[in-house]
Amino acid sequence: MTGPVTSPLELPDIDADIIIVGGGTAGLVVASRLSEDPSLQILVIEAGADRHDDPRVTTPGLAVSMLDDPNYNWQFLSEPQVSFFNFTFTAFGVVSSSEIYCLI
C-alpha cells in the first residue's frame, strides 16, 4: 500500500513490518531508507490532516502564515522560561527540528 491513510479505521487492514511514529524529517528519512528493502512494509503515523498539496505547507516562506492558525498550529505553550525573561514559546505542532528552523 502506498499513499496516505486518512482514517484510523483503515489501520487494522495494514500489515506492516515496521511502524514509525512521526512523519517529520527524521521519521521520513528512516522510512525512506528502510523502504529500500522491497520485502519490508513500512507504516509512518503522523498526527493531523493530510496537507501534502497545501500551498501554505509546500511554498517556502509561507510557514509563518500558519503560526497563528489553529488549523495548522496546535498552539502548545512552553512553561515560562525563567532564564529568558519568563517568555513562553509556542510549539508549532509537535516540535521537530524542521519546525525550529522555521522559527529562526
Rosetta blueprint (number, residue, H / E / L):
1 M L
2 T L
3 G L
4 P L
5 V L
6 T L
7 S L
8 P H
9 L H
10 E H
11 L H
12 P H
13 D H
14 I L
15 D L
16 A L
17 D L
18 I E
19 I E
20 I E
21 V E
22 G L
23 G L
24 G L
25 T H
26 A H
27 G H
28 L H
29 V H
30 V H
31 A H
32 S H
33 R H
34 L H
35 S L
36 E L
37 D L
38 P L
39 S L
40 L L
41 Q L
42 I E
43 L E
44 V E
45 I E
46 E L
47 A L
48 G L
49 A L
50 D L
51 R L
52 H L
53 D L
54 D L
55 P H
56 R H
57 V H
58 T H
59 T L
60 P L
61 G L
62 L L
63 A H
64 V H
65 S H
66 M H
67 L L
68 D L
69 D L
70 P L
71 N L
72 Y L
73 N L
74 W L
75 Q L
76 F E
77 L E
78 S L
79 E L
80 P L
81 Q E
82 V H
83 S H
84 F H
85 F L
86 N L
87 F E
88 T L
89 F L
90 T E
91 A E
92 F L
93 G L
94 V L
95 V L
96 S L
97 S H
98 S H
99 E H
100 I H
101 Y H
102 C H
103 L H
104 I L
